[in-house]
Amino acid sequence: MRRLVVLLLLSAGPAWARDPYFRRAIPVSLDASADKNWEFQIRPGFSVPRGSLADVAKNSATLHASVERKVNDTLSIGLEAGDNLGHRYEGLDATAGRFTSNVRIGIFQLSPMFKLGFDIPLGYRSLRPYFVTGAGLYVENRNAGTITLLPSGAQRRVEASKARGNVGANVGVGITFRPWIRVRLGGETRYHYYSQEDDLDGDTKKRDAVRYLTTAVVISYLF
């Protein structure tokens, strides 16, 4: 009986007792707060080439950031930008054979994004799995350097490439945990694809699309 009286007093008590920062006797998910409609997110991680790109390029560090606006409890839309900081040009070319180099391939991305998710309350905290997709501009560039054929050691100088824009798309899944009212932490993986005009692996049969997977840590600030 005494516990019931305390709960009633808290629920009808002063404003500080009803504030979302105050630890209530009855848990309420942080996502019940409706005033946090914007989210700024950074995602440091790495990129793993797939397909023909995997024959001639190594993994790269990545850094992406996005700003999102909540449309409703399920849908968010936003704009993101990011960079694969440099895939080392190294591997096996069908014409030249095995090679290494100090050349790095950078890929900059700018695209609108759409995110669908739902909240799983965990007491005062919450878990949010989501699906994300986007489509937009992928800009590829390459620095000047030296290509070394293996095992002969013969070298060939290559000049820096001009930045080239391509239209591409990405799709992925992620999950975040919300330990505080303005913070989400988690992880995400995406598949990226864009078409371009080069024969990446030297087989001379076709133009090769660029494909890669990104895996990243998610750090979000809600406001």
Secondary structure, 3 states (H helix, E strand, C coil): CHHHHHHHHHHCCCHHHHCCCCCCCCCCCHHHCCCCCEEEEEEEEEEEEEHHHHHHECCEEEEEEEEEEECCCCEEEEEEEEEEEEEEECEEECCCEEEEECCEEEEEEEEEEEEEECCEEECCEEEEEEEEEEEEEEEEEECCEEEEECCCCCEEEECCCCCEEEEEEEEEEEEEEEEECCEEEEEEEEEEEECCCCCCCCCCCCCCCEEEEEEEEEEEEEC
